[in-house]
Amino acid sequence: SSGINAEYGEVLWTRLHIDPPKEEVIVVWGNPEQKDRLENLLFTVFNVKYLTILPSALCVAQAAGLNSGVVVQFGHGITFIDVVTGGNTIVHSSSVAMGAQDVTQNLLSLLTQRYPDLSDTNFPTRKIMERDCFASLQLDLLPTSTEYSTPIHSSTITLKRERYLAVEPIFQKVPGLIAEALKVCPEMDIVICGGLSNLHNFNYRLLNELYRLNVPKTVRIFCPPNREYIAWLGASVIYFQDDFEGEQGLSLNDYQANHSGSS
């Protein structure tokens, strides 16, 4: 669509200062089902000279130093769960349409029950979520009267149970998918990434939920540094490997030759 085209144009030309017909472009991509669509967009609309699409789960594994394990990527509107083996093969994939934007929306919905006017303002919900929300380890023991004041513009609102209730839907869906992934390789460790994973106690709560699903107690969760950007860090590691060039990419000429008969 024109909206997607404009978005990629903004990234390539304005933010990265790339002239696509003259450059080699590497894209870190989480959804393999849309790979063909992405290739078509970048080759036919932007005339990219050379394109490499790297699965984001493999990039995360590389950056985390994980040869085999479960990679869980908490994105903006989707969470990917992939089982990586041998450092370069994905043997199981699943996803759920839930991510940071859902926690943000949950937080706003909960707060507007006490502050109705928030829905009519430019309330910085995402910023508040990232700074003040957390994962509760024991919901039944956390007092409902807990308050936390946050300055907003020239006024102050009080965050109560919303700080952790906004995050709860994540733990109702994601742990089950991780447990299913672990059935492929039960003793694997888990690496989590994405900005949502930075929330306080997030990894501990996730591990508790997995133990409730009878995941082996030997399973560990790793939280690497810079995990908001770890997929891109991993892509740079892969790019500088000796066997990278010519193995995973596709040139514009080859793409056009392969699709010369397509309508």
ZAVEXSE-110302 format. One record per atom (N, C-alpha, C): y, x, z. Coordinates in steps of 0.001 Angstrom, whole numbers, plus 500000, padded with zeros to 6 digits. Example, Ala and Ser with C-alpha at 12.3 -4.5 7.8 and 13.67 -1.06 7.14 Angstrom:
! ZAVEXSE-110302
494310513190507800
495500512300507800
496700513200507800
497750512850507080
498940513670507140
500030512900507870
! end
This chain:
! ZAVEXSE-110302
498820500832500000
500000500000500000
501237500872500000
502405500263499682
503645501025499649
504015501559501024
503648500801502082
503937501260503430
503192502536503783
501906502581503427
501104503779503685
501625504945502856
501958504683501592
502485505735500735
503754506333501318
504637505473501792
505894505943502377
505643506759503635
504660506342504422
504349507058505657
503847508464505356
502923508588504393
502427509909504029
503518510753503385
504361510121502594
505473510845502003
506404511408503059
506663510612504103
507496511064505215
506887512282505883
505556512244506121
504874513353506785
504892514598505916
504513514458504631
504359515618503760
505693516276503425
506668515484503016
507912516040502529
508937516287503630
509141515287504481
510235515369505453
509855516173506691
508670515903507241
508297516564508490
507664517938508264
506776518045507295
506069519306507058
506703520147505959
507644519566505222
508326520282504129
507322520826503113
506369519972502745
505333520344501794
505616519705500446
505448520488499384
505499519968498022
504049519809497573
503468518595497673
502022518403497477
501441519021496203
502095518931495034
501480519517493836
501350521035493886
502029521678494832
502003523135494903
501220523659496106
500750522766496947
500189523189498227
498721522780498389
498046523519499249
496724523127499733
496927522318501007
496363521129501044
496563520229502175
495244520048502917
495295520197504222
494123519969505078
494431518776505968
493560517785505946
493753516579506740
492635516474507772
493014516279509020
492049516017510089
491901514508510178
490669514026509963
490463512592509764
489335512093510648
489562510964511311
488569510453512247
487624509423511677
488047508704510616
487255507588510107
486600507945508776
485314508301508768
484654508697507518
484577507581506485
484647506327506930
484550505204505996
485763505120505064
486853505756505440
488068505696504630
488355507011503904
487374507895503857
487596509188503214
487925509036501735
487179508194501016
487420508017499583
488811507451499329
489226506527500171
490552505935500023
491639506980500243
491434507850501226
492413508891501511
492490509890500358
491331510281499820
491312511183498664
492079510577497495
491818509309497219
492482508643496105
494004508626496301
494443508350497513
495867508304497801
496522509656497582
495941510695498152
496586512006498102
496511512650496718
495437512377495984
495318512956494648
496099512165493596
496007510853493632
496608510053492559
498074509719492798
498482509606494056
499878509273494348
500717510528494564
500158511500495310
500934512681495653
500551513928494856
499489513831494049
499069514956493200
498868516249493987
498222516113495141
497935517286495958
497116518288495154
497489519552495248
496822520598494463
495377520811494908
495167520866496206
493836521128496764
493760520429498110
492694519685498324
492577518859499526
491281519147500266
491413519312501571
490250519428502448
490384518392503552
489364517564503710
489347516571504785
488306517000505810
488769517285507008
487882517752508066
487633516643509083
486371516369509410
486089515375510462
486693515821511791
487462514969512401
488166515360513617
487223515727514760
486044515088514807
485092515404515884
484633516856515805
484407517359514588
484004518755514426
485140519692514816
486373519293514507
487528520108514874
487671520195516389
487488519071517064
487576519060518529
486484519947519123
485264519821518614
484154520629519121
484435522117518951
484991522491517798
485319523894517552
486350524396518549
487413523639518738
488485524074519632
488029524134521083
487099523248521450
486606523201522833
485476524195523073
485030524883522014
483921525813522158
482607525117522425
482479523901521918
481293523076522163
480394523110520931
479225523717521051
478307523785519920
477642522438519678
477255521778520750
476640520450520660
477129519603521824
477393518338521549
477862517464522612
478437516174522063
478940515358522950
479565514087522576
481076514262522612
481716513981521495
483171514085521385
483760512678521435
484620512440522408
485262511135522568
486760511315522342
487265510662521290
488671510797520926
489394509472521169
490302509492522134
491089508305522452
492365508336521612
492397507523520567
493543507499519674
494537506426520035
495447506171519107
496497505186519341
495931503768519417
495127503407518428
494569502061518404
493072502022518250
492417503181518331
490970503231518153
490411504420518919
489191504268519411
488491505353520094
487221505669519328
487046506958518995
485871507423518269
484924508142519208
483630507871519056
482596508562519820
481616509168518822
481511510497518813
480652511195517858
479746512184518577
478503512281518109
477572513282518613
477543514433517623
477924515616518093
477974516816517255
476832517734517652
476112518237516659
475038519205516921
475237520430516032
474863521582516562
474942522807515783
476345523217515405
477352522588515995
478729522946515719
479303522408514431
478460521861513558
478984521436512253
478353520164511695
477588519447512505
476905518248512015
477135517081512969
477516515939512413
477670514719513203
476435513843512976
475679513579514033
474415512846513897
474512511405514390
475631511045515008
475803509680515496
477296509410515629
477739508244515180
479150507889515279
479296506420515650
480284506136516470
480638504757516777
482122504727517121
482683503544517175
484099503424517495
484373502040518064
485509501931518728
485948500644519247
487451500561519025
487903499400518590
489333499211518300
490109499060519595
490263500158520290
490963500161521573
491458501566521839
492716501679522245
493274502990522508
494535502903523333
495396503892523165
496604503986523981
497538502793523787
497606502281522548
498504501144522325
498047499905523091
496752499776523313
496234498634524065
496591498742525545
496509499952526086
496913500149527478
498405499876527622
499190500322526647
500627500077526664
500939498582526627
500244497873525746
500450496427525649
499991495708526912
498881496181527487
498411495596528741
499458495759529841
500037496954529904
501037497225530933
502243496305530770
502728496152529540
503879495284529307
503561493837529646
502351493404529265
501945492029529551
501891491773531056
501363492725531804
501273492572533253
502657492585533903
503524493465533426
504855493565534022
505717492344533718
505557491771532538
506391490603532191
506033489380533022
504907489402533711
504594488307534619
505564488299535809
506085489477536144
507061489576537239
508480489832536729
508561490418535535
509876490711534935
509912490117533524
510111488823533399
510049488155532092
511002488736531052
512126489270531480
513120489767530536
512690491049529834
511664491705530336
511236492973529725
510787492782528281
510214491637527969
509713491390526623
510839491261525615
512072491090526097
513216490921525198
514086492165525121
513610493275525678
514404494507525687
513624495640525041
514301496748524848
513637497952524336
513053498746525496
512175498101526214
511561498720527393
510620499841526959
510771501053527495
509941502195527064
508547502160527684
507771501161527301
506468500946527929
505544502139527750
505513502714526548
504605503839526292
504936505018527205
506205505306527363
506615506412528234
506212506150529674
506411504914530132
506040504548531502
504528504644531682
503780504170530683
502325504233530761
501857505673530913
502378506561530084
501934507952530112
502314508643531418
503430508252531987
503915508922533193
503350508335534473
503151507014534525
502887506356535805
501529505676535936
500843505419534840
499536504757534955
498452505763535344
497375505252535912
496261506100536309
494979505283536314
493866505970536406
492569505312536483
492149505229537943
491877504019538395
491491503822539787
489999504094539963
489666504822541014
488259505142541274
487564504038542061
488322503305542892
487742502237543710
488715501063543738
488535500144542821
489461499019542723
489505498185543993
488336498000544638
488279497120545791
488952497719547027
489156499043547029
489764499677548186
491250499972547990
491752499828546775
493143500126546517
494010498935546941
494928499087547874
495714497954548361
496583497368547258
496615496032547216
497399495363546185
498898495520546416
499301495969547609
500726496094547915
501300497448547515
500472498312546933
500965499617546513
502135499448545546
503236500116545846
504419499994545005
504868501366544526
505492501353543381
505965502604542799
507207502292541983
508316502817542382
509571502496541712
509854503488540592
510230502959539455
510528503778538291
511918503442537772
512804504430537685
514146504157537149
514073503848535657
514640502754535248
514704502383533840
516170502130533495
516705503007532635
518113502895532270
518952502903533551
519686501847533812
520537501824535008
519939500988536130
518724500484535926
518106499640536952
516768500244537384
516111499560538287
514826500029538803
513844498867538827
512632499121538333
511563498140538463
510518498714539403
509677497866539908
508625498296540825
507272498081540175
506527499148540051
505168499068539519
504197498923540671
503355497919540598
502362497707541637
500965497956541056
500107496936541100
498738497097540612
498686497298539100
499802497027538417
499831497218536965
499519498661536576
499817499581537468
499625501001537150
498177501327536797
497236500645537434
495829500925537109
495142499772536387
495626498541536594
495001497406535910
495171497490534394
496265498099533940
496495498222532501
495434499068531821
494813499956532581
493830500890532010
492415500319532039
492170499310532856
490816498820533098
490030498425531844
490628497773530837
489830497391529657
489145498570528969
489725499750529060
489094500938528463
487729501177529089
487648501020530398
486405501313531106
485391500171531010
485793499069530432
484858497970530202
484113498119528888
484633498924527969
484009499032526643
483530500437526290
484363501439526559
484058502791526078
482826503411526741
482628503301528066
481460503948528679
480127503520528064
480002502249527707
478759501783527100
478468502462525770
479497502696524973
479316503374523696
478943504840523899
479533505461524914
479176506850525212
477726506933525677
477322505979526519
475931505961527000
474961505808525838
475320504984524848
474468504837523658
474397506142522882
475513506833522778
475532508113522068
474661509139522779
474663509104524092
473867510067524860
472369509828524714
471977508650524273
470553508396524040
470028509232522883
470933509635521974
470529510504520865
470162511876521397
470984512403522308
470739513703522938
471135513582524406
470201513178525268
470526512773526645
471203513823527507
470947515111527278
471464516129528188
472771516752527707
473389516179526712
474610516766526175
475800516558527110
476739517499527034
477996517346527742
478979516552526871
480065516141527482
481058515295526818
482403515997526856
483112515974525750
484484516446525724
485375515269525346
486431515052526118
487348513940525847
488705514504525434
489380513778524545
490686514232524089
491542513033523709
492788513312523372
493753512247523128
494637512069524342
495869511622524112
496823511515525207
496373510632526346
495604509594526056
495143508681527099
494281509404528129
493546510418527689
492661511144528599
493426511974529623
494745512093529456
495568512832530419
495917512015531652
495656510715531636
495990509888532793
495248510380534032
495908510319535159
495340510802536412
494019510100536721
492995510884537079
491659510409537459
490866509824536290
491380509930535077
490717509293533935
489295509826533748
489125511140533770
487801511721533545
486832511383534669
487333511345535918
486457511024537046
485989509566536985
486891508685536630
486509507275536535
485507507073535391
485754507742534276
484839507624533140
483447508114533516
483368509217534229
482072509746534646
481389508797535623
482148508195536537
481567507224537474
480958506039536729
481668505569535707
481157504439534927
479878504823534186
479812506040533701
478603506499533006
477423506597533969
477671507063535179
476593507147536166
476070505754536515
476956504767536523
476516503391536772
475626502867535658
475753503463534484
474915503087533344
473669503971533249
473376504681534338
472179505505534452
472177506713533522
473366507203533194
473455508471532467
473039509589533424
472272510592532962
471819511668533857
472969512326534614
472726512635535870
473759513240536705
474128514646536242
473326515224535363
473622516561534856
474707516546533778
475029515375533247
476052515272532208
477423515561532811
478197516368532101
479537516723532560
480571516295531517
481802516085531992
482905515772531100
483894516932531121
484214517452529948
485181518531529827
486510517975529334
487580518453529941
488936518046529561
489701519301529149
489610519687527893
490264520929527461
491774520821527506
492468521936527638
493940521898527609
494446521495526231
495664521017526182
496299520607524921
495458519586524165
494839518668524908
493898517779524235
494551516673523425
495891516551523517
496570515639522596
496517516182521167
496433517521521054
496513518170519741
495266518975519396
494214518817520190
493077519722520077
492384519648518717
492394518482518075
491754518378516761
492442519286515750
493756519360515820
494499520220514885
494292521692515221
494176522011516502
493870523387516892
492493523785516360
491544522854516433
490208523129515908
490203523303514406
491054522536513710
491144522670512252
491612524069511868
492537524626512649
493002525983512356
491895527004512574
491032526760513561
489894527649513792
488948527601512595
488632526407512123
487728526244510984
488317526878509729
489618526704509532
490271527213508318
490125528724508195
490167529434509309
490129530889509260
488709531453509370
487710530580509336
486340531076509293
486031531642507915
485162532638507850
484885533344506596
484322532444505514
483550531425505893
482881530593504897
483653529316504588
484928529259504996
485676528017504786
486057527807503332
486648528783502694
487243528590501375
486207528154500344
486535527108499623
485697526648498521
484490525834498926
484243525717500234
483025525041500663
483262523564500958
484400523248501529
484617521883501998
485720521141501256
486485521841500427
487626521221499790
487354520759498371
488385520150497784
488296519607496430
489648519801495756
489621520337494524
490862520537493788
491239519266493032
492512519172492654
492972518037491871
492248517967490534
492030519120489908
491336519136488615
489918518608488741
489205519033489792
487840518557490008
487821517070490316
488781516612491102
488847515188491419
489051514366490152
489996514800489324
490269514078488079
489064514095487146
488347515219487107
487159515285486261
486067514354486764
485909514287488082
484879513419488659
485196511945488527
486473511613488358
486888510209488278
487484509851486925
487205510664485939
487786510418484622
487326509105484002
486123508636484387
485607507397483845
485890506180484693
486605506413485839
486873505298486766
488080504519486284
488053503230486509
489194502398486132
490151502274487287
! end
